[in-house]
Amino acid sequence: MDTSTIEVKYGTSGLKVDIPTRNLLGTLTPSDPVLPPSENGEIERALENPKGSPRLEEMVQPGMNVVIMASDITRPSPTAKLLPPLIGRLNGAGVKDSQITVMFGMGIHRSHTTEEKKALVGADIFRRVRCVDSTESGDFVLVGTTSRGTPVEVNRLVSECDFLIGTGNVEYHYFAGYSGGAKAILPGACSRRTVEANHSMQLLPGAETGSYEDNPVRQDIEEAGRMVGLDFILNVVLDPAKRIVRAVAGHPVIAHEEARKVTDAVYGVEIEKKADIVIASPGGRPKDMNLYQAQKGLENAKYAVREGGVIILTAECPEGLGEDNFERYMTGMELDEIIESVRRKFVLGAHKAAAVARVLKKADVYLVSAMEETMVKRCRLMPFAGLEEALDRAFSVLGVDATVWVMPYAGSTVPRYRPRIT
């Protein structure tokens, strides 16, 4: 029998398996984009040619107090590359370093250490301007309530500044559609109450990867950005190696639209057929350190598998489930109970359990990992020690003619189903 040997990452190593060629639909990976000659040059190009707004130098005035929102340590945004040209233009327009605050959008994440802040912005910027976490003061101001009922409580420095800039990277987000843009404000600069109200909409129709206009979570974020007064953004799209593919600057919505198109071109993969079986690796360590992190790969794999099919997730998970609430919900509730509980009240950690539960209602999940079998079974996943064993089981359940997609970088690849019209 003619076979194709496929290898996917697993922890710090890899797993290989032979798949009958007649069953293999193909391998789904991000595209290999053309990179700009210079990352700094690409950032300067974006700032010189903003979308939907004047140049930054034409918008700010001498003496203004400016807040620049920056991503926290959990995000791949290259803040240290974005800030020098941004602050250089502010200085050129008469805004002094002492009038600039870099605020890390923490949302409901943990606080930074001093060394983490310095690493994020670079030693020179850290020395020159004030750098604070959005949660540092605990001082949030209610600026209004969105049409969807989210009370927008934002950090006082943000609400009272003269000019507000958002930075970050634009990538797919599994319920906000895309990161970047006004997401620097919500959840970035907002209180826990605001974040929980917004994120509680994650189970509504349209709240999914790559959705924008019809996404209630994302549109709530955009509305909050307008209410707070986000004036300008500088966003980048990165390739899988975290190199800058494209920089965009200008109006928070218009510039973000261009970044979304680039994200779709790099990470969106169109498929004409869903498979019976999807083999998905989040991409190895650190993306498969625990099931909480590996969930993103599972989420993306669901777009390539048919109803009633099988997803084989290869994730080492040496840290087990990885988050207390995630574990409590995954092991202590039935699938519908998890979903309904998170629908009623957003709980950090539990929200990912709800996402896994929705996948499990569509397809069976076989987990190739180092986790204890009893714990895997408590999560309603089927445990396997090896990929070959898992694939054999899937074929025995779905038949020898079952089709297979392979997603070696499932954490960053999003299949977009476009059936052929005949």
C-alpha positions as CSV (number, residue, x, y, z in Angstrom):
1,M,0.0,0.0,0.0
2,D,1.3,3.4,-1.0
3,T,1.8,5.6,2.2
4,S,2.9,9.1,3.1
5,T,5.0,9.6,6.2
6,I,3.8,12.6,8.2
7,E,5.7,14.2,11.1
8,V,4.2,16.6,13.7
9,K,5.8,18.3,16.6
10,Y,5.2,16.9,20.1
11,G,6.9,18.6,23.1
12,T,10.5,19.1,22.1
13,S,10.5,16.2,19.7
14,G,8.2,14.9,17.0
15,L,5.9,12.0,16.1
16,K,5.8,10.2,12.8
17,V,3.0,8.2,11.2
18,D,2.4,6.5,7.9
19,I,-0.9,7.4,6.3
20,P,-2.3,5.6,3.3
21,T,-1.9,8.1,0.4
22,R,-5.4,7.5,-0.9
23,N,-6.8,8.6,2.5
24,L,-4.7,11.7,2.9
25,L,-6.4,14.9,1.8
26,G,-3.3,16.9,2.5
27,T,-1.4,19.0,5.1
28,L,-2.8,22.4,6.2
29,T,-0.1,25.0,7.2
30,P,0.2,28.8,7.2
31,S,1.4,30.3,4.0
32,D,5.0,31.5,3.5
33,P,4.6,35.3,3.1
34,V,7.0,37.6,1.5
35,L,8.7,39.6,4.3
36,P,9.6,43.3,4.1
37,P,13.3,44.1,3.6
38,S,13.4,45.7,7.0
39,E,11.1,45.4,10.0
40,N,11.9,48.9,11.2
41,G,11.4,50.2,7.7
42,E,8.0,48.5,7.5
43,I,6.9,50.1,10.8
44,E,8.1,53.5,9.5
45,R,6.3,53.0,6.2
46,A,3.0,52.3,8.1
47,L,3.4,55.4,10.3
48,E,4.2,57.5,7.2
49,N,1.2,56.2,5.3
50,P,-1.6,55.8,7.9
51,K,-5.0,54.3,6.9
52,G,-8.1,56.4,7.5
53,S,-6.3,59.2,9.5
54,P,-3.7,61.9,9.3
55,R,-0.1,61.1,10.3
56,L,0.4,60.9,14.0
57,E,2.5,64.1,13.9
58,E,-0.5,66.0,12.5
59,M,-2.9,64.7,15.2
60,V,-1.0,65.4,18.4
61,Q,0.0,68.8,19.8
62,P,2.9,69.9,22.1
63,G,2.1,69.3,25.8
64,M,-0.4,66.6,25.3
65,N,-0.5,63.7,27.7
66,V,-0.3,60.5,25.6
67,V,-1.0,56.9,26.7
68,I,0.3,54.1,24.5
69,M,-1.3,50.7,25.1
70,A,1.0,47.8,24.8
71,S,0.5,44.0,25.0
72,D,1.4,42.1,28.1
73,I,4.0,39.3,28.4
74,T,1.7,36.6,27.2
75,R,1.4,38.1,23.7
76,P,3.9,37.9,20.9
77,S,3.6,41.6,20.0
78,P,7.1,43.1,19.3
79,T,6.5,46.1,21.5
80,A,10.2,46.9,21.8
81,K,10.3,47.4,18.0
82,L,7.1,49.4,17.8
83,L,7.7,52.0,20.5
84,P,11.0,53.7,19.3
85,P,9.6,55.0,16.0
86,L,6.2,55.8,17.6
87,I,7.7,57.7,20.4
88,G,10.2,59.4,18.1
89,R,7.3,60.9,16.1
90,L,5.6,62.0,19.3
91,N,8.8,63.7,20.4
92,G,9.1,65.3,16.9
93,A,5.6,66.8,17.4
94,G,6.5,68.3,20.7
95,V,5.4,65.6,23.1
96,K,8.0,65.1,25.8
97,D,9.0,61.7,27.2
98,S,7.7,62.9,30.6
99,Q,4.2,63.3,29.0
100,I,4.1,59.7,27.6
101,T,2.9,56.6,29.5
102,V,3.2,53.1,28.2
103,M,0.5,51.0,29.7
104,F,0.5,47.3,29.5
105,G,-3.0,46.0,28.8
106,M,-3.3,43.3,31.5
107,G,-7.0,42.5,31.2
108,I,-7.4,39.8,33.9
109,H,-3.8,38.5,33.6
110,R,-1.2,38.6,36.3
111,S,1.0,41.6,36.9
112,H,4.4,42.1,35.4
113,T,7.7,42.1,37.3
114,T,10.0,45.1,36.7
115,E,12.3,43.0,34.6
116,E,9.4,41.8,32.4
117,K,8.4,45.4,31.8
118,K,11.9,46.3,30.8
119,A,12.2,43.3,28.5
120,L,8.9,44.2,26.8
121,V,9.8,47.8,25.9
122,G,13.6,47.7,25.8
123,A,16.0,49.3,28.3
124,D,16.1,52.7,26.6
125,I,12.3,53.2,26.5
126,F,12.0,51.8,30.0
127,R,14.4,54.4,31.3
128,R,12.8,57.3,29.4
129,V,9.1,56.9,29.9
130,R,6.7,55.7,32.6
131,C,5.7,52.1,32.1
132,V,2.8,50.7,34.1
133,D,0.4,47.8,34.2
134,S,-3.3,48.7,33.6
135,T,-4.2,46.9,36.8
136,E,-1.4,48.6,38.9
137,S,-3.5,51.4,40.5
138,G,-6.9,49.6,40.6
139,D,-8.4,52.9,39.7
140,F,-11.0,52.4,37.0
141,V,-13.6,54.9,35.7
142,L,-17.0,54.0,34.3
143,V,-17.3,55.8,30.9
144,G,-20.6,54.3,29.9
145,T,-22.4,51.1,28.9
146,T,-22.3,49.5,25.5
147,S,-25.4,48.7,23.5
148,R,-24.9,45.0,24.5
149,G,-24.9,45.9,28.2
150,T,-21.1,45.9,29.0
151,P,-20.2,48.4,31.6
152,V,-17.0,50.0,30.3
153,E,-14.7,50.6,33.3
154,V,-11.3,51.8,32.0
155,N,-8.1,52.8,33.8
156,R,-8.3,56.4,34.9
157,L,-5.0,57.3,33.1
158,V,-6.6,56.1,29.8
159,S,-9.9,57.9,30.4
160,E,-8.1,61.2,31.2
161,C,-5.3,61.3,28.7
162,D,-5.3,63.7,25.7
163,F,-4.4,61.2,23.1
164,L,-4.7,57.4,23.2
165,I,-2.7,55.0,21.0
166,G,-3.2,51.2,20.7
167,T,-0.4,48.8,19.7
168,G,-0.3,45.1,19.3
169,N,-0.3,42.2,16.8
170,V,-3.2,41.0,14.8
171,E,-3.9,37.3,14.7
172,Y,-6.9,35.0,14.9
173,H,-8.7,34.8,18.3
174,Y,-11.0,31.9,18.9
175,F,-14.0,34.0,20.1
176,A,-13.1,37.7,19.5
177,G,-12.4,36.8,15.9
178,Y,-9.1,38.7,15.7
179,S,-6.7,40.4,18.2
180,G,-5.4,43.9,17.7
181,G,-7.2,47.2,17.2
182,A,-9.5,48.2,20.0
183,K,-8.7,44.9,21.9
184,A,-5.9,47.0,23.4
185,I,-8.6,48.8,25.3
186,L,-11.0,45.9,26.0
187,P,-9.9,43.8,27.6
188,G,-6.5,45.5,27.8
189,A,-7.2,48.7,29.9
190,C,-10.5,47.6,31.5
191,S,-11.6,46.2,34.8
192,R,-12.4,42.6,35.5
193,R,-16.1,43.3,35.6
194,T,-15.9,44.8,32.1
195,V,-13.9,41.9,30.8
196,E,-16.2,39.3,32.2
197,A,-19.3,41.0,30.8
198,N,-17.7,41.2,27.3
199,H,-16.3,37.7,27.4
200,S,-19.5,36.2,28.5
201,M,-20.8,36.6,25.0
202,Q,-18.2,34.1,23.7
203,L,-20.9,31.4,23.3
204,L,-23.2,33.6,21.2
205,P,-23.5,33.0,17.4
206,G,-20.7,34.7,15.5
207,A,-18.2,34.6,18.3
208,E,-15.6,32.5,16.6
209,T,-12.3,32.6,14.9
210,G,-12.0,35.0,11.9
211,S,-15.5,36.5,12.4
212,Y,-15.7,40.3,12.6
213,E,-18.9,42.0,11.4
214,D,-21.2,39.4,12.9
215,N,-19.1,38.8,16.1
216,P,-20.9,40.1,19.2
217,V,-17.7,40.0,21.3
218,R,-15.6,41.9,18.7
219,Q,-18.3,44.5,18.0
220,D,-18.7,45.1,21.7
221,I,-14.9,45.7,21.8
222,E,-15.1,48.2,18.9
223,E,-18.0,50.1,20.6
224,A,-15.9,50.3,23.9
225,G,-13.0,51.6,21.9
226,R,-15.1,54.4,20.5
227,M,-16.5,55.2,23.9
228,V,-13.1,55.4,25.5
229,G,-11.7,57.4,22.6
230,L,-9.0,55.3,20.9
231,D,-7.4,57.7,18.6
232,F,-4.7,55.8,16.6
233,I,-3.3,52.3,16.3
234,L,0.0,50.7,15.2
235,N,-0.5,47.0,14.7
236,V,1.6,44.3,13.0
237,V,0.9,40.9,11.5
238,L,3.6,38.3,12.3
239,D,4.6,35.1,10.5
240,P,4.8,31.8,12.5
241,A,8.5,32.6,13.3
242,K,7.2,35.9,14.8
243,R,8.8,38.1,12.1
244,I,6.9,41.2,11.0
245,V,5.0,40.5,7.7
246,R,3.0,43.8,7.6
247,A,2.6,46.9,9.8
248,V,-0.5,49.0,9.7
249,A,-1.2,52.4,11.4
250,G,-4.0,54.9,11.6
251,H,-7.8,54.7,12.3
252,P,-8.6,51.9,14.8
253,V,-11.1,50.3,12.4
254,I,-9.8,51.1,9.0
255,A,-6.2,50.2,9.6
256,H,-7.3,47.0,11.5
257,E,-9.3,45.9,8.5
258,E,-6.1,45.8,6.4
259,A,-4.4,43.8,9.1
260,R,-7.3,41.3,9.1
261,K,-6.9,40.8,5.4
262,V,-3.2,40.0,5.8
263,T,-4.0,37.6,8.7
264,D,-6.5,35.8,6.5
265,A,-3.9,35.5,3.7
266,V,-1.2,34.1,6.0
267,Y,-3.1,31.9,8.4
268,G,-6.4,31.1,6.7
269,V,-6.4,28.0,4.6
270,E,-9.3,27.3,2.4
271,I,-10.6,23.7,2.1
272,E,-13.3,22.3,-0.1
273,K,-13.9,19.2,2.0
274,K,-13.9,18.4,5.7
275,A,-12.2,15.2,6.7
276,D,-13.3,12.2,8.8
277,I,-10.1,12.5,10.8
278,V,-7.9,15.5,11.6
279,I,-4.5,15.0,13.1
280,A,-3.6,18.2,14.9
281,S,-0.5,19.4,16.7
282,P,-0.5,22.8,18.4
283,G,3.1,23.1,17.3
284,G,5.2,21.5,20.1
285,R,6.5,23.2,23.2
286,P,5.5,25.7,24.6
287,K,2.2,25.4,22.8
288,D,1.5,21.9,24.2
289,M,2.9,22.4,27.7
290,N,-0.6,21.7,29.0
291,L,-4.1,21.1,27.7
292,Y,-5.1,24.7,28.6
293,Q,-2.6,25.9,26.0
294,A,-3.2,23.1,23.5
295,Q,-6.9,24.0,23.4
296,K,-6.2,26.6,20.6
297,G,-5.0,23.8,18.3
298,L,-8.1,21.8,19.1
299,E,-10.3,24.8,18.4
300,N,-8.8,25.3,15.0
301,A,-8.9,21.6,14.1
302,K,-12.7,21.6,14.5
303,Y,-13.1,23.7,11.3
304,A,-11.5,20.8,9.3
305,V,-13.4,17.8,10.7
306,R,-16.9,16.7,9.8
307,E,-19.7,16.2,12.3
308,G,-19.2,12.9,14.0
309,G,-15.5,12.7,13.0
310,V,-12.4,12.3,15.1
311,I,-9.7,14.8,16.0
312,I,-6.4,13.3,17.1
313,L,-4.6,16.0,19.2
314,T,-0.9,15.4,19.7
315,A,0.0,17.4,22.7
316,E,2.5,16.2,25.3
317,C,1.0,18.2,28.2
318,P,3.7,17.6,30.8
319,E,1.9,20.1,33.1
320,G,-1.4,18.3,32.8
321,L,-4.5,20.4,32.3
322,G,-2.6,23.6,33.4
323,E,-5.2,25.7,35.0
324,D,-7.4,25.1,38.1
325,N,-10.8,26.4,36.9
326,F,-10.2,24.7,33.5
327,E,-9.6,21.4,35.3
328,R,-12.5,21.8,37.7
329,Y,-15.0,22.4,34.9
330,M,-13.5,19.8,32.5
331,T,-13.6,17.0,35.1
332,G,-16.5,18.0,37.3
333,M,-19.4,18.8,34.8
334,E,-21.1,17.3,31.8
335,L,-20.6,19.0,28.5
336,D,-23.9,20.9,28.4
337,E,-23.5,21.9,32.0
338,I,-20.1,23.4,31.3
339,I,-21.4,25.4,28.3
340,E,-24.5,26.6,30.2
341,S,-22.5,27.6,33.3
342,V,-20.1,29.8,31.3
343,R,-23.0,31.2,29.3
344,R,-24.5,32.4,32.6
345,K,-21.3,33.7,34.0
346,F,-17.8,34.1,32.5
347,V,-15.1,32.5,34.6
348,L,-11.5,32.7,33.5
349,G,-10.3,29.2,32.8
350,A,-13.8,27.8,32.6
351,H,-14.2,29.7,29.3
352,K,-11.7,27.3,27.6
353,A,-13.5,24.3,29.1
354,A,-16.6,25.6,27.4
355,A,-14.7,25.8,24.1
356,V,-13.5,22.2,24.4
357,A,-17.0,21.1,25.3
358,R,-18.3,22.6,22.1
359,V,-15.7,20.7,20.1
360,L,-16.6,17.4,21.9
361,K,-20.2,17.9,20.9
362,K,-19.1,17.9,17.3
363,A,-16.4,15.2,17.2
364,D,-14.6,12.7,19.3
365,V,-11.1,13.8,20.5
366,Y,-8.3,11.3,20.8
367,L,-5.4,12.8,22.9
368,V,-1.8,11.6,22.3
369,S,-0.1,12.9,25.4
370,A,2.0,12.1,28.5
371,M,-1.0,12.7,30.8
372,E,-2.4,10.0,33.0
373,E,-5.1,8.0,31.3
374,T,-7.6,8.4,34.1
375,M,-7.3,12.2,33.9
376,V,-7.7,12.2,30.1
377,K,-10.8,10.1,30.4
378,R,-12.3,12.3,33.1
379,C,-12.1,15.1,30.5
380,R,-14.1,12.9,28.1
381,L,-11.1,12.6,25.8
382,M,-9.8,9.2,24.6
383,P,-6.1,8.7,25.8
384,F,-3.4,7.2,23.5
385,A,0.3,6.7,24.1
386,G,1.2,6.9,20.4
387,L,0.0,8.5,17.2
388,E,-0.1,5.3,15.2
389,E,-2.3,3.6,17.8
390,A,-4.7,6.6,17.7
391,L,-4.9,6.6,13.9
392,D,-5.5,2.9,13.8
393,R,-8.4,3.3,16.3
394,A,-9.9,6.1,14.2
395,F,-9.8,4.0,11.0
396,S,-11.4,1.1,12.9
397,V,-14.2,3.3,14.0
398,L,-14.8,5.4,10.8
399,G,-13.8,2.8,8.2
400,V,-10.8,2.1,6.0
401,D,-11.8,4.8,3.5
402,A,-11.8,7.6,6.1
403,T,-10.2,10.8,4.9
404,V,-7.5,12.6,6.8
405,W,-6.3,16.2,7.1
406,V,-3.0,16.9,9.0
407,M,-2.5,20.2,10.8
408,P,1.2,20.3,12.0
409,Y,0.7,23.9,13.3
410,A,-2.9,23.8,14.4
411,G,-2.3,26.5,17.0
412,S,-1.9,29.1,14.2
413,T,-3.7,27.6,11.2
414,V,-7.4,28.2,10.6
415,P,-9.2,26.1,7.9
416,R,-11.9,28.0,6.1
417,Y,-14.5,25.7,4.6
418,R,-15.4,26.7,1.1
419,P,-17.3,23.9,-0.6
420,R,-17.0,23.7,-4.4
421,I,-20.1,24.8,-6.2
422,T,-20.9,22.4,-9.0
